[in-house]
Amino acid sequence: MEGALEGFFTPRELASASGWPEKTIRSLIAANELRHLKLKQRFFVPAGALEEFIERKMVVPKPRGRSSPEVSS
């Protein structure tokens, strides 16, 4: 069975590998924010799912339109 799940992590394994709290990983799974596989009562997260989540949630700031001050003579 382990070979069939190669490339998948349990929430505990993903938490250990990523440094994120296991509770956060499980919360993301429960909210369907993180791609996962559910087999009976066990959850497995595919490799790359956390990176995909981060990419989706990444906020890219818009460049601020700076107008140059007008010079009066």
LINWOLIN-V67513 format. One line per field, one symbol per residue. ss: DSSP state (h for helix, s for strand, l for the rest). phi: phi as a letter, one per 30 degrees, with the letter a starting at -180 (. if undefined). burial: + if it has 16 or more other C-alpha atoms within 10 Angstrom, else -. A space follows every 10 residues. Layout:
# LINWOLIN-V67513
ss: ???
phi: ???
burial: ???
This chain:
# LINWOLIN-V67513
ss: llhhhllssl hhhhhhhhll lhhhhhhhhh llllllsssl lsssssllhh hhhhhhhlll llllllllll lll
phi: .dddcdjcbd eddddddcid dedddddddd dhcbeabcch cccbcdejdd ddddddcdcc dddddccddd ccc
burial: -------+++ ++-++----- -+--++-++- ---+++---- --++++--++ ---------- ---------- ---
